[in-house]
Amino acid sequence: MRTILFLSLILILGACSNKQTTSDAYGNFETDEVIISSENSGRILSTAFVEGEKVAQGMIMAVTDTANLVLQRGQLQAQKESILAQKASLYAQIAVSDQQIVNVQKDQVRIQKMLTEGAATPKQMDDIDGLIALTNKQKKAYSAQISAIDKSAEAIDSQIAVLNDRINTSIIRAPISGIVLEKFSETGELATPGKSLYKMANIDNLILRVYVSGPQLVQVKIGNQVKVLIDSNEGIKEISGTVGWVSSEAEFTPKIIQTREERVKLVYAVKVRVPNDGSLKLGMPAEIKF
């Protein structure tokens, strides 16, 4: 009788213990990955990091050749200087026109006086007025050419600015602080716009993607704190995490997580953001309790 009671007590305690350690959801750690790509065509002159290295935001990760871009910029600058050189000639023509107008205006005064005295004809007066008007039109034409030159120079400046930007982007910097997950290209290879050079991620905070059933959704709200359980040398380690995202659509449980019976259930994906003290690794399994 005592033996039966003892065994019953063990079963009850075991059941309570299992109930306490049962987790609400299971999943694996992942992170938001960033693909770093080349924006220009050209040979890769240098690559600064390899897989596993930590990179601070703004650090130079790779450099691509810009010789062709620099040559194009030089051509445009020479073209701009050639166009602007024409302005000096036009300004000189305007100065000549101004002097011609001054001289003709003096003749205009004399003829006007002679006309009142009957010593000149109206035609002479009309000729003088026409000459002044013609010279003024020539000045306007010269000014219009100068404006056109300025517009052409501005267009060239815009093209130079585009080349300068492309030259600047040939120096590829880390957009975030994190760790290099993969390196896709090596020094000496040819880069093209959009070619992937590195894959990196910030692992200071990881994402635990878990799946919960419909009845569990009432316990899951964005911003809620949850207990994250991971295996460690000392046993089960508990970390605090924050629910950052809850899927609005149900899906079948992924095959890699549950048994065949569990896989036929509809569940909702949940992302829990967990601060990484260095013990968390990508792909590591974990459990959560609400």
C-alpha positions in Angstrom: 0.0 0.0 0.0 2.8 2.4 0.9 4.6 1.5 -2.4 1.4 2.4 -4.3 1.1 5.7 -2.5 4.8 6.5 -3.1 4.5 5.7 -6.8 1.4 7.9 -7.1 3.1 10.8 -5.4 6.0 10.5 -7.9 3.6 10.5 -10.8 1.8 13.6 -9.5 5.0 15.5 -8.9 6.3 14.5 -12.3 3.1 15.7 -13.9 3.4 19.0 -12.1 7.0 19.3 -13.1 6.2 18.6 -16.7 3.4 21.2 -16.6 5.8 23.8 -15.3 8.4 23.2 -17.9 6.0 22.9 -20.9 6.6 25.8 -23.3 4.0 27.6 -25.3 5.8 27.7 -28.6 9.0 26.7 -30.3 11.2 28.1 -33.0 14.7 29.2 -34.2 16.6 32.4 -34.1 17.0 34.4 -37.3 17.8 38.0 -38.1 17.2 40.7 -40.7 19.9 40.3 -43.3 21.3 43.1 -45.4 22.8 42.4 -48.9 25.5 44.9 -49.8 25.8 45.4 -53.5 27.9 47.3 -56.0 26.3 50.4 -57.6 28.8 50.7 -60.5 30.6 48.6 -63.1 34.3 48.1 -62.6 37.0 45.8 -61.3 36.9 45.3 -57.5 40.1 46.9 -56.2 39.8 45.7 -52.6 37.6 43.8 -50.2 38.2 44.5 -46.5 36.4 41.8 -44.6 35.7 38.0 -44.5 32.9 35.9 -43.0 32.5 36.2 -39.2 34.2 39.6 -38.9 32.4 42.4 -37.1 31.9 45.6 -39.0 31.0 49.1 -37.7 28.6 51.2 -39.6 30.3 53.4 -42.2 33.4 51.3 -42.5 34.8 50.7 -46.0 34.0 47.2 -47.1 35.0 47.3 -50.8 36.3 49.6 -53.5 35.6 49.4 -57.2 37.7 50.9 -60.0 36.6 54.4 -61.2 39.2 55.1 -63.9 36.5 55.2 -66.6 34.3 57.5 -64.6 37.2 59.9 -63.9 37.9 60.0 -67.7 34.3 60.8 -68.4 34.3 63.6 -65.8 37.5 65.1 -67.3 35.9 65.1 -70.8 32.8 66.9 -69.5 34.9 69.5 -67.6 36.9 70.2 -70.8 33.6 70.6 -72.7 32.3 73.0 -70.1 35.5 75.2 -70.3 35.2 75.3 -74.1 31.6 76.4 -74.0 32.3 79.1 -71.3 35.2 80.4 -73.4 32.7 81.5 -76.0 31.1 83.9 -73.5 34.2 86.2 -73.5 33.8 86.8 -77.3 30.1 87.5 -76.8 30.7 90.0 -74.0 33.2 91.7 -76.2 30.6 92.0 -79.0 28.1 93.5 -76.5 30.7 96.1 -75.5 31.3 97.0 -79.2 27.5 97.3 -79.7 27.3 99.6 -76.7 30.0 101.9 -78.1 28.3 101.9 -81.5 25.0 103.0 -79.9 26.8 105.8 -78.0 28.4 107.0 -81.3 25.1 106.8 -83.3 23.2 108.6 -80.6 25.5 111.5 -80.9 24.8 111.6 -84.7 21.1 111.3 -83.9 21.3 114.5 -81.8 23.1 116.3 -84.6 20.7 115.2 -87.3 17.7 116.0 -85.1 19.1 119.6 -84.8 19.8 119.7 -88.5 16.3 118.4 -89.2 14.7 121.2 -87.2 16.8 123.7 -89.2 15.9 122.1 -92.5 19.5 121.0 -93.2 18.7 117.2 -93.0 16.0 115.0 -94.4 13.5 112.8 -92.5 15.1 109.8 -94.2 18.4 110.6 -92.5 16.7 110.6 -89.2 14.9 107.3 -89.9 18.2 105.7 -90.9 19.8 106.8 -87.6 16.9 105.5 -85.6 16.9 102.2 -87.5 20.7 101.8 -86.9 20.2 102.2 -83.1 17.3 99.7 -83.1 19.4 97.2 -85.1 22.3 97.5 -82.7 20.0 96.9 -79.7 18.7 93.8 -81.3 22.2 92.5 -81.9 22.9 93.1 -78.2 19.8 91.0 -77.3 21.0 88.3 -79.6 24.4 88.2 -77.9 22.7 88.1 -74.5 20.5 85.2 -75.6 23.5 83.3 -76.7 25.2 83.9 -73.3 22.0 82.5 -71.6 22.1 79.4 -73.8 25.8 78.9 -72.9 24.9 79.2 -69.2 22.2 76.6 -69.6 24.5 74.2 -71.4 27.1 74.7 -68.7 24.5 73.9 -66.0 23.5 70.7 -67.9 27.2 69.7 -68.0 27.4 70.4 -64.2 24.5 68.0 -63.7 26.3 65.3 -65.6 29.5 65.9 -63.6 27.5 65.7 -60.4 26.1 62.3 -61.5 29.6 61.1 -62.2 30.9 62.4 -58.8 28.1 60.5 -57.1 29.0 57.3 -58.9 32.7 57.9 -58.1 31.7 58.3 -54.4 29.6 55.2 -54.4 32.5 53.2 -55.7 33.6 53.2 -52.1 31.2 50.7 -50.5 30.5 51.3 -46.8 28.7 49.2 -44.3 25.1 50.5 -44.0 24.8 49.0 -40.5 26.9 47.7 -37.7 27.0 43.9 -37.6 28.7 40.8 -38.6 29.6 39.5 -42.1 27.6 36.4 -42.8 28.7 35.7 -46.4 31.2 37.1 -48.8 30.2 36.8 -52.5 33.0 38.5 -54.4 36.8 38.8 -54.2 39.4 41.4 -55.1 40.1 41.4 -58.9 36.6 40.2 -59.9 34.4 42.4 -62.1 31.6 44.2 -60.4 28.3 45.2 -62.0 25.5 47.3 -60.8 23.5 45.3 -58.3 26.1 42.6 -57.9 26.1 41.2 -54.3 29.4 41.6 -52.5 28.5 40.8 -48.9 25.6 39.6 -46.7 25.7 41.0 -43.2 23.3 41.3 -40.2 23.1 43.0 -36.8 23.2 40.2 -34.3 23.0 42.4 -31.2 19.3 41.7 -31.3 18.0 38.4 -32.9 14.5 37.4 -33.9 13.0 34.2 -32.6 10.3 33.1 -35.1 7.7 30.8 -33.4 4.3 29.6 -34.3 1.2 29.7 -32.1 -2.2 28.2 -32.4 -5.4 30.1 -32.7 -6.4 29.8 -29.0 -2.9 31.1 -28.0 -3.4 34.3 -29.9 -5.2 36.0 -27.0 -1.9 35.7 -25.1 0.1 37.3 -27.8 0.2 41.1 -28.3 2.8 43.3 -29.9 5.0 44.8 -27.2 4.3 42.0 -24.7 7.3 40.6 -22.7 7.8 36.8 -23.0 10.2 34.3 -21.5 12.7 32.8 -24.0 14.3 29.5 -23.0 17.5 28.2 -24.5 19.9 25.3 -23.7 23.1 26.2 -22.0 26.0 24.4 -20.2 24.2 25.2 -16.9 20.9 23.9 -18.1 17.9 25.9 -19.3 18.7 29.6 -19.6 15.9 32.2 -19.5 16.0 35.5 -21.4 13.4 38.2 -21.7 12.1 38.9 -25.2 9.5 41.3 -26.8 6.8 40.4 -29.3 7.5 42.5 -32.3 5.2 41.1 -35.0 2.2 38.8 -35.2 1.0 37.4 -38.6 -2.5 38.2 -39.5 -2.9 35.1 -41.6 -2.9 31.4 -40.5 -0.6 28.8 -42.1 0.2 25.2 -41.7 3.0 24.6 -39.2 6.4 24.3 -41.0 7.6 20.7 -41.3 10.9 21.4 -39.6 9.3 22.3 -36.3 6.6 19.8 -35.3 5.6 16.2 -35.7 3.3 15.0 -38.5 0.3 15.3 -36.2 1.2 18.9 -35.3 2.0 19.9 -38.9 -1.6 19.6 -40.0 -2.6 22.4 -37.6 -3.1 26.0 -38.6 -0.8 28.3 -36.7 0.2 32.0 -36.7 3.8 33.1 -37.1 5.2 35.4 -34.3 8.5 37.3 -34.2 10.0 37.8 -30.8 13.0 40.2 -30.6 15.6 39.0 -28.1 18.7 41.0 -27.0 21.9 38.9 -27.7 24.5 38.7 -24.9 26.7 36.7 -27.2 25.3 33.3 -26.4 22.6 33.3 -29.1 23.5 32.1 -32.6 21.6 32.1 -35.8 19.5 29.0 -36.3 19.7 28.1 -32.6 16.4 26.5 -31.4 14.5 28.1 -28.5 11.2 28.0 -26.7 9.0 30.7 -25.3 6.5 31.0 -22.4 3.9 33.7 -22.3 
